[in-house]
């Protein structure tokens, strides 16, 4: 599942349920929207091209 943080807008993927944002440590995370999931996947593809 892809999660989004409402505090810092960090997007991250976890297979297990997550409670805290790995970036800012706050518990203001929620399931990412379809748009955010697309953004997340595009970022992964962009990172691959940077290598
Ligand atoms: Zn955060």
mmCIF file of the protein (N, C-alpha, C, O) and its ligand, coordinates in Angstrom:
data_MODEL
# 
_entry.id   MODEL 
# 
loop_
_entity.id 
_entity.type 
_entity.pdbx_number_of_molecules 
1 polymer     1 
2 non-polymer 1 
# 
_entity_poly.entity_id                      1 
_entity_poly.type                           'polypeptide(L)' 
_entity_poly.nstd_linkage                   no 
_entity_poly.nstd_monomer                   no 
_entity_poly.pdbx_seq_one_letter_code       
;(UNK)(UNK)(UNK)(UNK)(UNK)(UNK)(UNK)(UNK)(UNK)(UNK)(UNK)(UNK)(UNK)(UNK)(UNK)(UNK)
(UNK)(UNK)(UNK)(UNK)(UNK)(UNK)(UNK)(UNK)(UNK)(UNK)(UNK)(UNK)(UNK)(UNK)(UNK)(UNK)
(UNK)(UNK)(UNK)(UNK)(UNK)(UNK)(UNK)(UNK)(UNK)(UNK)(UNK)(UNK)(UNK)(UNK)(UNK)(UNK)
(UNK)(UNK)(UNK)
;
_entity_poly.pdbx_seq_one_letter_code_can   XXXXXXXXXXXXXXXXXXXXXXXXXXXXXXXXXXXXXXXXXXXXXXXXXXX 
_entity_poly.pdbx_strand_id                 A 
# 
loop_
_entity_poly_seq.entity_id 
_entity_poly_seq.num 
_entity_poly_seq.mon_id 
_entity_poly_seq.hetero 
1 1  UNK n 
1 2  UNK n 
1 3  UNK n 
1 4  UNK n 
1 5  UNK n 
1 6  UNK n 
1 7  UNK n 
1 8  UNK n 
1 9  UNK n 
1 10 UNK n 
1 11 UNK n 
1 12 UNK n 
1 13 UNK n 
1 14 UNK n 
1 15 UNK n 
1 16 UNK n 
1 17 UNK n 
1 18 UNK n 
1 19 UNK n 
1 20 UNK n 
1 21 UNK n 
1 22 UNK n 
1 23 UNK n 
1 24 UNK n 
1 25 UNK n 
1 26 UNK n 
1 27 UNK n 
1 28 UNK n 
1 29 UNK n 
1 30 UNK n 
1 31 UNK n 
1 32 UNK n 
1 33 UNK n 
1 34 UNK n 
1 35 UNK n 
1 36 UNK n 
1 37 UNK n 
1 38 UNK n 
1 39 UNK n 
1 40 UNK n 
1 41 UNK n 
1 42 UNK n 
1 43 UNK n 
1 44 UNK n 
1 45 UNK n 
1 46 UNK n 
1 47 UNK n 
1 48 UNK n 
1 49 UNK n 
1 50 UNK n 
1 51 UNK n 
# 
loop_
_struct_asym.id 
_struct_asym.entity_id 
A 1 
B 2 
# 
loop_
_chem_comp.id 
_chem_comp.type 
_chem_comp.mon_nstd_flag 
UNK 'L-peptide linking' . 
ZN  non-polymer         . 
# 
_pdbx_entity_nonpoly.entity_id   2 
_pdbx_entity_nonpoly.name        ? 
_pdbx_entity_nonpoly.comp_id     ZN 
# 
_pdbx_nonpoly_scheme.asym_id         B 
_pdbx_nonpoly_scheme.entity_id       2 
_pdbx_nonpoly_scheme.mon_id          ZN 
_pdbx_nonpoly_scheme.ndb_seq_num     1 
_pdbx_nonpoly_scheme.pdb_seq_num     101 
_pdbx_nonpoly_scheme.auth_seq_num    101 
_pdbx_nonpoly_scheme.pdb_mon_id      ZN 
_pdbx_nonpoly_scheme.auth_mon_id     ZN 
_pdbx_nonpoly_scheme.pdb_strand_id   A 
_pdbx_nonpoly_scheme.pdb_ins_code    . 
# 
loop_
_atom_site.group_PDB 
_atom_site.id 
_atom_site.type_symbol 
_atom_site.label_atom_id 
_atom_site.label_alt_id 
_atom_site.label_comp_id 
_atom_site.label_asym_id 
_atom_site.label_entity_id 
_atom_site.label_seq_id 
_atom_site.pdbx_PDB_ins_code 
_atom_site.Cartn_x 
_atom_site.Cartn_y 
_atom_site.Cartn_z 
_atom_site.occupancy 
_atom_site.B_iso_or_equiv 
_atom_site.pdbx_formal_charge 
_atom_site.auth_seq_id 
_atom_site.auth_comp_id 
_atom_site.auth_asym_id 
_atom_site.auth_atom_id 
_atom_site.pdbx_PDB_model_num 
ATOM   1   N  N  . UNK A 1 1  ? 0.838  -1.201 0.000   1.00 0.00 ? 1   UNK A N  1 
ATOM   2   C  CA . UNK A 1 1  ? 0.000  0.000  0.000   1.00 0.00 ? 1   UNK A CA 1 
ATOM   3   C  C  . UNK A 1 1  ? 0.874  1.253  0.000   1.00 0.00 ? 1   UNK A C  1 
ATOM   4   O  O  . UNK A 1 1  ? 1.954  1.278  0.591   1.00 0.00 ? 1   UNK A O  1 
ATOM   5   N  N  . UNK A 1 2  ? 0.388  2.274  -0.667  1.00 0.00 ? 2   UNK A N  1 
ATOM   6   C  CA . UNK A 1 2  ? 1.108  3.547  -0.702  1.00 0.00 ? 2   UNK A CA 1 
ATOM   7   C  C  . UNK A 1 2  ? 0.469  4.480  0.331   1.00 0.00 ? 2   UNK A C  1 
ATOM   8   O  O  . UNK A 1 2  ? -0.753 4.617  0.389   1.00 0.00 ? 2   UNK A O  1 
ATOM   9   N  N  . UNK A 1 3  ? 1.312  5.115  1.138   1.00 0.00 ? 3   UNK A N  1 
ATOM   10  C  CA . UNK A 1 3  ? 0.843  6.056  2.147   1.00 0.00 ? 3   UNK A CA 1 
ATOM   11  C  C  . UNK A 1 3  ? 1.314  7.470  1.816   1.00 0.00 ? 3   UNK A C  1 
ATOM   12  O  O  . UNK A 1 3  ? 2.324  7.670  1.141   1.00 0.00 ? 3   UNK A O  1 
ATOM   13  N  N  . UNK A 1 4  ? 0.548  8.446  2.312   1.00 0.00 ? 4   UNK A N  1 
ATOM   14  C  CA . UNK A 1 4  ? 0.935  9.845  2.179   1.00 0.00 ? 4   UNK A CA 1 
ATOM   15  C  C  . UNK A 1 4  ? 0.932  10.481 3.564   1.00 0.00 ? 4   UNK A C  1 
ATOM   16  O  O  . UNK A 1 4  ? 0.088  10.157 4.399   1.00 0.00 ? 4   UNK A O  1 
ATOM   17  N  N  . UNK A 1 5  ? 1.880  11.388 3.805   1.00 0.00 ? 5   UNK A N  1 
ATOM   18  C  CA . UNK A 1 5  ? 1.942  12.118 5.070   1.00 0.00 ? 5   UNK A CA 1 
ATOM   19  C  C  . UNK A 1 5  ? 1.315  13.505 4.869   1.00 0.00 ? 5   UNK A C  1 
ATOM   20  O  O  . UNK A 1 5  ? 1.673  14.229 3.941   1.00 0.00 ? 5   UNK A O  1 
ATOM   21  N  N  . UNK A 1 6  ? 0.372  13.862 5.757   1.00 0.00 ? 6   UNK A N  1 
ATOM   22  C  CA . UNK A 1 6  ? -0.271 15.173 5.654   1.00 0.00 ? 6   UNK A CA 1 
ATOM   23  C  C  . UNK A 1 6  ? 0.612  16.297 6.186   1.00 0.00 ? 6   UNK A C  1 
ATOM   24  O  O  . UNK A 1 6  ? 0.377  17.465 5.875   1.00 0.00 ? 6   UNK A O  1 
ATOM   25  N  N  . UNK A 1 7  ? 1.617  15.963 6.976   1.00 0.00 ? 7   UNK A N  1 
ATOM   26  C  CA . UNK A 1 7  ? 2.497  16.998 7.545   1.00 0.00 ? 7   UNK A CA 1 
ATOM   27  C  C  . UNK A 1 7  ? 3.536  17.467 6.534   1.00 0.00 ? 7   UNK A C  1 
ATOM   28  O  O  . UNK A 1 7  ? 3.714  18.668 6.331   1.00 0.00 ? 7   UNK A O  1 
ATOM   29  N  N  . UNK A 1 8  ? 4.224  16.512 5.899   1.00 0.00 ? 8   UNK A N  1 
ATOM   30  C  CA . UNK A 1 8  ? 5.318  16.901 4.995   1.00 0.00 ? 8   UNK A CA 1 
ATOM   31  C  C  . UNK A 1 8  ? 5.072  16.434 3.560   1.00 0.00 ? 8   UNK A C  1 
ATOM   32  O  O  . UNK A 1 8  ? 5.911  16.649 2.686   1.00 0.00 ? 8   UNK A O  1 
ATOM   33  N  N  . UNK A 1 9  ? 3.914  15.790 3.313   1.00 0.00 ? 9   UNK A N  1 
ATOM   34  C  CA . UNK A 1 9  ? 3.539  15.318 1.975   1.00 0.00 ? 9   UNK A CA 1 
ATOM   35  C  C  . UNK A 1 9  ? 4.527  14.301 1.429   1.00 0.00 ? 9   UNK A C  1 
ATOM   36  O  O  . UNK A 1 9  ? 4.728  14.211 0.217   1.00 0.00 ? 9   UNK A O  1 
ATOM   37  N  N  . UNK A 1 10 ? 5.137  13.543 2.310   1.00 0.00 ? 10  UNK A N  1 
ATOM   38  C  CA . UNK A 1 10 ? 6.037  12.463 1.905   1.00 0.00 ? 10  UNK A CA 1 
ATOM   39  C  C  . UNK A 1 10 ? 5.204  11.270 1.458   1.00 0.00 ? 10  UNK A C  1 
ATOM   40  O  O  . UNK A 1 10 ? 4.220  10.923 2.111   1.00 0.00 ? 10  UNK A O  1 
ATOM   41  N  N  . UNK A 1 11 ? 5.591  10.638 0.349   1.00 0.00 ? 11  UNK A N  1 
ATOM   42  C  CA . UNK A 1 11 ? 4.915  9.446  -0.143  1.00 0.00 ? 11  UNK A CA 1 
ATOM   43  C  C  . UNK A 1 11 ? 5.823  8.246  0.061   1.00 0.00 ? 11  UNK A C  1 
ATOM   44  O  O  . UNK A 1 11 ? 7.012  8.296  -0.256  1.00 0.00 ? 11  UNK A O  1 
ATOM   45  N  N  . UNK A 1 12 ? 5.254  7.157  0.596   1.00 0.00 ? 12  UNK A N  1 
ATOM   46  C  CA . UNK A 1 12 ? 6.085  5.977  0.802   1.00 0.00 ? 12  UNK A CA 1 
ATOM   47  C  C  . UNK A 1 12 ? 5.239  4.714  0.697   1.00 0.00 ? 12  UNK A C  1 
ATOM   48  O  O  . UNK A 1 12 ? 4.015  4.757  0.819   1.00 0.00 ? 12  UNK A O  1 
ATOM   49  N  N  . UNK A 1 13 ? 5.911  3.595  0.470   1.00 0.00 ? 13  UNK A N  1 
ATOM   50  C  CA . UNK A 1 13 ? 5.247  2.310  0.279   1.00 0.00 ? 13  UNK A CA 1 
ATOM   51  C  C  . UNK A 1 13 ? 5.568  1.396  1.450   1.00 0.00 ? 13  UNK A C  1 
ATOM   52  O  O  . UNK A 1 13 ? 6.721  1.287  1.869   1.00 0.00 ? 13  UNK A O  1 
ATOM   53  N  N  . UNK A 1 14 ? 4.518  0.725  1.985   1.00 0.00 ? 14  UNK A N  1 
ATOM   54  C  CA . UNK A 1 14 ? 4.698  -0.256 3.060   1.00 0.00 ? 14  UNK A CA 1 
ATOM   55  C  C  . UNK A 1 14 ? 3.798  -1.456 2.781   1.00 0.00 ? 14  UNK A C  1 
ATOM   56  O  O  . UNK A 1 14 ? 2.648  -1.289 2.373   1.00 0.00 ? 14  UNK A O  1 
ATOM   57  N  N  . UNK A 1 15 ? 4.313  -2.656 2.998   1.00 0.00 ? 15  UNK A N  1 
ATOM   58  C  CA . UNK A 1 15 ? 3.456  -3.831 2.877   1.00 0.00 ? 15  UNK A CA 1 
ATOM   59  C  C  . UNK A 1 15 ? 2.663  -4.041 4.164   1.00 0.00 ? 15  UNK A C  1 
ATOM   60  O  O  . UNK A 1 15 ? 1.527  -4.512 4.118   1.00 0.00 ? 15  UNK A O  1 
ATOM   61  N  N  . UNK A 1 16 ? 3.252  -3.697 5.318   1.00 0.00 ? 16  UNK A N  1 
ATOM   62  C  CA . UNK A 1 16 ? 2.562  -3.781 6.600   1.00 0.00 ? 16  UNK A CA 1 
ATOM   63  C  C  . UNK A 1 16 ? 1.939  -2.424 6.925   1.00 0.00 ? 16  UNK A C  1 
ATOM   64  O  O  . UNK A 1 16 ? 2.420  -1.392 6.455   1.00 0.00 ? 16  UNK A O  1 
ATOM   65  N  N  . UNK A 1 17 ? 0.858  -2.421 7.736   1.00 0.00 ? 17  UNK A N  1 
ATOM   66  C  CA . UNK A 1 17 ? 0.251  -1.138 8.124   1.00 0.00 ? 17  UNK A CA 1 
ATOM   67  C  C  . UNK A 1 17 ? 1.267  -0.230 8.820   1.00 0.00 ? 17  UNK A C  1 
ATOM   68  O  O  . UNK A 1 17 ? 2.006  -0.670 9.700   1.00 0.00 ? 17  UNK A O  1 
ATOM   69  N  N  . UNK A 1 18 ? 1.294  1.029  8.419   1.00 0.00 ? 18  UNK A N  1 
ATOM   70  C  CA . UNK A 1 18 ? 2.235  1.993  8.977   1.00 0.00 ? 18  UNK A CA 1 
ATOM   71  C  C  . UNK A 1 18 ? 1.495  2.990  9.853   1.00 0.00 ? 18  UNK A C  1 
ATOM   72  O  O  . UNK A 1 18 ? 0.341  3.323  9.586   1.00 0.00 ? 18  UNK A O  1 
ATOM   73  N  N  . UNK A 1 19 ? 2.161  3.466  10.902  1.00 0.00 ? 19  UNK A N  1 
ATOM   74  C  CA . UNK A 1 19 ? 1.547  4.441  11.808  1.00 0.00 ? 19  UNK A CA 1 
ATOM   75  C  C  . UNK A 1 19 ? 2.249  5.788  11.761  1.00 0.00 ? 19  UNK A C  1 
ATOM   76  O  O  . UNK A 1 19 ? 1.645  6.827  12.028  1.00 0.00 ? 19  UNK A O  1 
ATOM   77  N  N  . UNK A 1 20 ? 3.536  5.756  11.418  1.00 0.00 ? 20  UNK A N  1 
ATOM   78  C  CA . UNK A 1 20 ? 4.324  6.991  11.448  1.00 0.00 ? 20  UNK A CA 1 
ATOM   79  C  C  . UNK A 1 20 ? 4.947  7.270  10.092  1.00 0.00 ? 20  UNK A C  1 
ATOM   80  O  O  . UNK A 1 20 ? 5.276  6.354  9.338   1.00 0.00 ? 20  UNK A O  1 
ATOM   81  N  N  . UNK A 1 21 ? 5.102  8.548  9.801   1.00 0.00 ? 21  UNK A N  1 
ATOM   82  C  CA . UNK A 1 21 ? 5.816  8.953  8.603   1.00 0.00 ? 21  UNK A CA 1 
ATOM   83  C  C  . UNK A 1 21 ? 7.311  8.690  8.807   1.00 0.00 ? 21  UNK A C  1 
ATOM   84  O  O  . UNK A 1 21 ? 7.876  9.137  9.805   1.00 0.00 ? 21  UNK A O  1 
ATOM   85  N  N  . UNK A 1 22 ? 7.965  7.972  7.880   1.00 0.00 ? 22  UNK A N  1 
ATOM   86  C  CA . UNK A 1 22 ? 9.398  7.707  8.031   1.00 0.00 ? 22  UNK A CA 1 
ATOM   87  C  C  . UNK A 1 22 ? 10.261 8.949  7.820   1.00 0.00 ? 22  UNK A C  1 
ATOM   88  O  O  . UNK A 1 22 ? 11.446 8.955  8.156   1.00 0.00 ? 22  UNK A O  1 
ATOM   89  N  N  . UNK A 1 23 ? 9.659  10.001 7.262   1.00 0.00 ? 23  UNK A N  1 
ATOM   90  C  CA . UNK A 1 23 ? 10.425 11.215 6.978   1.00 0.00 ? 23  UNK A CA 1 
ATOM   91  C  C  . UNK A 1 23 ? 10.399 12.176 8.160   1.00 0.00 ? 23  UNK A C  1 
ATOM   92  O  O  . UNK A 1 23 ? 11.456 12.594 8.631   1.00 0.00 ? 23  UNK A O  1 
ATOM   93  N  N  . UNK A 1 24 ? 9.187  12.542 8.659   1.00 0.00 ? 24  UNK A N  1 
ATOM   94  C  CA . UNK A 1 24 ? 9.095  13.528 9.743   1.00 0.00 ? 24  UNK A CA 1 
ATOM   95  C  C  . UNK A 1 24 ? 8.710  12.884 11.077  1.00 0.00 ? 24  UNK A C  1 
ATOM   96  O  O  . UNK A 1 24 ? 8.767  13.545 12.114  1.00 0.00 ? 24  UNK A O  1 
ATOM   97  N  N  . UNK A 1 25 ? 8.313  11.587 11.070  1.00 0.00 ? 25  UNK A N  1 
ATOM   98  C  CA . UNK A 1 25 ? 8.024  10.885 12.313  1.00 0.00 ? 25  UNK A CA 1 
ATOM   99  C  C  . UNK A 1 25 ? 6.654  11.159 12.903  1.00 0.00 ? 25  UNK A C  1 
ATOM   100 O  O  . UNK A 1 25 ? 6.325  10.627 13.963  1.00 0.00 ? 25  UNK A O  1 
ATOM   101 N  N  . UNK A 1 26 ? 5.840  11.982 12.237  1.00 0.00 ? 26  UNK A N  1 
ATOM   102 C  CA . UNK A 1 26 ? 4.512  12.281 12.760  1.00 0.00 ? 26  UNK A CA 1 
ATOM   103 C  C  . UNK A 1 26 ? 3.518  11.183 12.376  1.00 0.00 ? 26  UNK A C  1 
ATOM   104 O  O  . UNK A 1 26 ? 3.755  10.418 11.442  1.00 0.00 ? 26  UNK A O  1 
ATOM   105 N  N  . UNK A 1 27 ? 2.417  11.116 13.100  1.00 0.00 ? 27  UNK A N  1 
ATOM   106 C  CA . UNK A 1 27 ? 1.434  10.058 12.858  1.00 0.00 ? 27  UNK A CA 1 
ATOM   107 C  C  . UNK A 1 27 ? 0.288  10.540 11.979  1.00 0.00 ? 27  UNK A C  1 
ATOM   108 O  O  . UNK A 1 27 ? -0.819 10.005 12.046  1.00 0.00 ? 27  UNK A O  1 
ATOM   109 N  N  . UNK A 1 28 ? 0.548  11.532 11.172  1.00 0.00 ? 28  UNK A N  1 
ATOM   110 C  CA . UNK A 1 28 ? -0.509 12.100 10.322  1.00 0.00 ? 28  UNK A CA 1 
ATOM   111 C  C  . UNK A 1 28 ? -0.459 11.507 8.923   1.00 0.00 ? 28  UNK A C  1 
ATOM   112 O  O  . UNK A 1 28 ? -0.492 12.234 7.930   1.00 0.00 ? 28  UNK A O  1 
ATOM   113 N  N  . UNK A 1 29 ? -0.380 10.183 8.850   1.00 0.00 ? 29  UNK A N  1 
ATOM   114 C  CA . UNK A 1 29 ? -0.332 9.545  7.536   1.00 0.00 ? 29  UNK A CA 1 
ATOM   115 C  C  . UNK A 1 29 ? -1.700 8.974  7.186   1.00 0.00 ? 29  UNK A C  1 
ATOM   116 O  O  . UNK A 1 29 ? -2.518 8.684  8.059   1.00 0.00 ? 29  UNK A O  1 
ATOM   117 N  N  . UNK A 1 30 ? -1.920 8.824  5.906   1.00 0.00 ? 30  UNK A N  1 
ATOM   118 C  CA . UNK A 1 30 ? -3.185 8.273  5.396   1.00 0.00 ? 30  UNK A CA 1 
ATOM   119 C  C  . UNK A 1 30 ? -2.879 7.523  4.106   1.00 0.00 ? 30  UNK A C  1 
ATOM   120 O  O  . UNK A 1 30 ? -1.780 7.622  3.560   1.00 0.00 ? 30  UNK A O  1 
ATOM   121 N  N  . UNK A 1 31 ? -3.861 6.778  3.632   1.00 0.00 ? 31  UNK A N  1 
ATOM   122 C  CA . UNK A 1 31 ? -3.717 6.087  2.360   1.00 0.00 ? 31  UNK A CA 1 
ATOM   123 C  C  . UNK A 1 31 ? -3.612 7.122  1.248   1.00 0.00 ? 31  UNK A C  1 
ATOM   124 O  O  . UNK A 1 31 ? -4.352 8.106  1.231   1.00 0.00 ? 31  UNK A O  1 
ATOM   125 N  N  . UNK A 1 32 ? -2.685 6.893  0.316   1.00 0.00 ? 32  UNK A N  1 
ATOM   126 C  CA . UNK A 1 32 ? -2.488 7.855  -0.771  1.00 0.00 ? 32  UNK A CA 1 
ATOM   127 C  C  . UNK A 1 32 ? -3.658 7.808  -1.750  1.00 0.00 ? 32  UNK A C  1 
ATOM   128 O  O  . UNK A 1 32 ? -4.277 6.761  -1.941  1.00 0.00 ? 32  UNK A O  1 
ATOM   129 N  N  . UNK A 1 33 ? -3.950 8.940  -2.363  1.00 0.00 ? 33  UNK A N  1 
ATOM   130 C  CA . UNK A 1 33 ? -4.982 8.999  -3.402  1.00 0.00 ? 33  UNK A CA 1 
ATOM   131 C  C  . UNK A 1 33 ? -4.423 8.427  -4.701  1.00 0.00 ? 33  UNK A C  1 
ATOM   132 O  O  . UNK A 1 33 ? -3.221 8.196  -4.823  1.00 0.00 ? 33  UNK A O  1 
ATOM   133 N  N  . UNK A 1 34 ? -5.311 8.201  -5.670  1.00 0.00 ? 34  UNK A N  1 
ATOM   134 C  CA . UNK A 1 34 ? -4.859 7.676  -6.962  1.00 0.00 ? 34  UNK A CA 1 
ATOM   135 C  C  . UNK A 1 34 ? -3.823 8.596  -7.589  1.00 0.00 ? 34  UNK A C  1 
ATOM   136 O  O  . UNK A 1 34 ? -2.838 8.130  -8.163  1.00 0.00 ? 34  UNK A O  1 
ATOM   137 N  N  . UNK A 1 35 ? -4.041 9.892  -7.482  1.00 0.00 ? 35  UNK A N  1 
ATOM   138 C  CA . UNK A 1 35 ? -3.109 10.864 -8.061  1.00 0.00 ? 35  UNK A CA 1 
ATOM   139 C  C  . UNK A 1 35 ? -1.746 10.767 -7.388  1.00 0.00 ? 35  UNK A C  1 
ATOM   140 O  O  . UNK A 1 35 ? -0.711 10.840 -8.051  1.00 0.00 ? 35  UNK A O  1 
ATOM   141 N  N  . UNK A 1 36 ? -1.752 10.603 -6.065  1.00 0.00 ? 36  UNK A N  1 
ATOM   142 C  CA . UNK A 1 36 ? -0.494 10.523 -5.323  1.00 0.00 ? 36  UNK A CA 1 
ATOM   143 C  C  . UNK A 1 36 ? 0.240  9.230  -5.644  1.00 0.00 ? 36  UNK A C  1 
ATOM   144 O  O  . UNK A 1 36 ? 1.469  9.216  -5.725  1.00 0.00 ? 36  UNK A O  1 
ATOM   145 N  N  . UNK A 1 37 ? -0.509 8.137  -5.829  1.00 0.00 ? 37  UNK A N  1 
ATOM   146 C  CA . UNK A 1 37 ? 0.117  6.869  -6.203  1.00 0.00 ? 37  UNK A CA 1 
ATOM   147 C  C  . UNK A 1 37 ? 0.785  6.999  -7.568  1.00 0.00 ? 37  UNK A C  1 
ATOM   148 O  O  . UNK A 1 37 ? 1.888  6.493  -7.774  1.00 0.00 ? 37  UNK A O  1 
ATOM   149 N  N  . UNK A 1 38 ? 0.113  7.682  -8.506  1.00 0.00 ? 38  UNK A N  1 
ATOM   150 C  CA . UNK A 1 38 ? 0.717  7.913  -9.824  1.00 0.00 ? 38  UNK A CA 1 
ATOM   151 C  C  . UNK A 1 38 ? 2.001  8.721  -9.694  1.00 0.00 ? 38  UNK A C  1 
ATOM   152 O  O  . UNK A 1 38 ? 3.007  8.413  -10.334 1.00 0.00 ? 38  UNK A O  1 
ATOM   153 N  N  . UNK A 1 39 ? 1.956  9.762  -8.857  1.00 0.00 ? 39  UNK A N  1 
ATOM   154 C  CA . UNK A 1 39 ? 3.129  10.605 -8.635  1.00 0.00 ? 39  UNK A CA 1 
ATOM   155 C  C  . UNK A 1 39 ? 4.279  9.783  -8.061  1.00 0.00 ? 39  UNK A C  1 
ATOM   156 O  O  . UNK A 1 39 ? 5.432  9.932  -8.465  1.00 0.00 ? 39  UNK A O  1 
ATOM   157 N  N  . UNK A 1 40 ? 3.938  8.908  -7.104  1.00 0.00 ? 40  UNK A N  1 
ATOM   158 C  CA . UNK A 1 40 ? 4.934  8.055  -6.465  1.00 0.00 ? 40  UNK A CA 1 
ATOM   159 C  C  . UNK A 1 40 ? 5.593  7.141  -7.501  1.00 0.00 ? 40  UNK A C  1 
ATOM   160 O  O  . UNK A 1 40 ? 6.816  7.002  -7.522  1.00 0.00 ? 40  UNK A O  1 
ATOM   161 N  N  . UNK A 1 41 ? 4.775  6.516  -8.362  1.00 0.00 ? 41  UNK A N  1 
ATOM   162 C  CA . UNK A 1 41 ? 5.316  5.597  -9.354  1.00 0.00 ? 41  UNK A CA 1 
ATOM   163 C  C  . UNK A 1 41 ? 6.153  6.331  -10.399 1.00 0.00 ? 41  UNK A C  1 
ATOM   164 O  O  . UNK A 1 41 ? 7.162  5.814  -10.877 1.00 0.00 ? 41  UNK A O  1 
ATOM   165 N  N  . UNK A 1 42 ? 5.720  7.547  -10.747 1.00 0.00 ? 42  UNK A N  1 
ATOM   166 C  CA . UNK A 1 42 ? 6.504  8.330  -11.702 1.00 0.00 ? 42  UNK A CA 1 
ATOM   167 C  C  . UNK A 1 42 ? 7.859  8.707  -11.117 1.00 0.00 ? 42  UNK A C  1 
ATOM   168 O  O  . UNK A 1 42 ? 8.862  8.759  -11.829 1.00 0.00 ? 42  UNK A O  1 
ATOM   169 N  N  . UNK A 1 43 ? 7.875  8.972  -9.802  1.00 0.00 ? 43  UNK A N  1 
ATOM   170 C  CA . UNK A 1 43 ? 9.134  9.342  -9.153  1.00 0.00 ? 43  UNK A CA 1 
ATOM   171 C  C  . UNK A 1 43 ? 10.098 8.160  -9.164  1.00 0.00 ? 43  UNK A C  1 
ATOM   172 O  O  . UNK A 1 43 ? 11.296 8.340  -9.382  1.00 0.00 ? 43  UNK A O  1 
ATOM   173 N  N  . UNK A 1 44 ? 9.583  6.949  -8.932  1.00 0.00 ? 44  UNK A N  1 
ATOM   174 C  CA . UNK A 1 44 ? 10.431 5.747  -8.975  1.00 0.00 ? 44  UNK A CA 1 
ATOM   175 C  C  . UNK A 1 44 ? 11.029 5.595  -10.371 1.00 0.00 ? 44  UNK A C  1 
ATOM   176 O  O  . UNK A 1 44 ? 12.222 5.328  -10.514 1.00 0.00 ? 44  UNK A O  1 
ATOM   177 N  N  . UNK A 1 45 ? 10.195 5.764  -11.404 1.00 0.00 ? 45  UNK A N  1 
ATOM   178 C  CA . UNK A 1 45 ? 10.695 5.661  -12.777 1.00 0.00 ? 45  UNK A CA 1 
ATOM   179 C  C  . UNK A 1 45 ? 11.730 6.733  -13.059 1.00 0.00 ? 45  UNK A C  1 
ATOM   180 O  O  . UNK A 1 45 ? 12.731 6.457  -13.721 1.00 0.00 ? 45  UNK A O  1 
ATOM   181 N  N  . UNK A 1 46 ? 11.516 7.953  -12.573 1.00 0.00 ? 46  UNK A N  1 
ATOM   182 C  CA . UNK A 1 46 ? 12.464 9.042  -12.792 1.00 0.00 ? 46  UNK A CA 1 
ATOM   183 C  C  . UNK A 1 46 ? 13.802 8.726  -12.131 1.00 0.00 ? 46  UNK A C  1 
ATOM   184 O  O  . UNK A 1 46 ? 14.861 9.006  -12.692 1.00 0.00 ? 46  UNK A O  1 
ATOM   185 N  N  . UNK A 1 47 ? 13.744 8.138  -10.927 1.00 0.00 ? 47  UNK A N  1 
ATOM   186 C  CA . UNK A 1 47 ? 14.979 7.786  -10.235 1.00 0.00 ? 47  UNK A CA 1 
ATOM   187 C  C  . UNK A 1 47 ? 15.775 6.733  -11.008 1.00 0.00 ? 47  UNK A C  1 
ATOM   188 O  O  . UNK A 1 47 ? 17.005 6.772  -11.036 1.00 0.00 ? 47  UNK A O  1 
ATOM   189 N  N  . UNK A 1 48 ? 15.065 5.795  -11.634 1.00 0.00 ? 48  UNK A N  1 
ATOM   190 C  CA . UNK A 1 48 ? 15.744 4.783  -12.426 1.00 0.00 ? 48  UNK A CA 1 
ATOM   191 C  C  . UNK A 1 48 ? 16.486 5.410  -13.592 1.00 0.00 ? 48  UNK A C  1 
ATOM   192 O  O  . UNK A 1 48 ? 17.591 4.993  -13.940 1.00 0.00 ? 48  UNK A O  1 
ATOM   193 N  N  . UNK A 1 49 ? 15.866 6.415  -14.191 1.00 0.00 ? 49  UNK A N  1 
ATOM   194 C  CA . UNK A 1 49 ? 16.511 7.074  -15.330 1.00 0.00 ? 49  UNK A CA 1 
ATOM   195 C  C  . UNK A 1 49 ? 17.725 7.898  -14.905 1.00 0.00 ? 49  UNK A C  1 
ATOM   196 O  O  . UNK A 1 49 ? 18.614 8.152  -15.717 1.00 0.00 ? 49  UNK A O  1 
ATOM   197 N  N  . UNK A 1 50 ? 17.769 8.315  -13.650 1.00 0.00 ? 50  UNK A N  1 
ATOM   198 C  CA . UNK A 1 50 ? 18.906 9.129  -13.168 1.00 0.00 ? 50  UNK A CA 1 
ATOM   199 C  C  . UNK A 1 50 ? 20.184 8.311  -13.027 1.00 0.00 ? 50  UNK A C  1 
ATOM   200 O  O  . UNK A 1 50 ? 21.286 8.857  -13.077 1.00 0.00 ? 50  UNK A O  1 
ATOM   201 N  N  . UNK A 1 51 ? 20.032 6.999  -12.851 1.00 0.00 ? 51  UNK A N  1 
ATOM   202 C  CA . UNK A 1 51 ? 21.213 6.167  -12.585 1.00 0.00 ? 51  UNK A CA 1 
ATOM   203 C  C  . UNK A 1 51 ? 22.158 6.159  -13.774 1.00 0.00 ? 51  UNK A C  1 
ATOM   204 O  O  . UNK A 1 51 ? 23.203 5.511  -13.728 1.00 0.00 ? 51  UNK A O  1 
HETATM 205 ZN ZN . ZN  B 2 .  ? 5.875  13.350 7.179   1.00 0.00 ? 101 ZN  A ZN 1 
# 
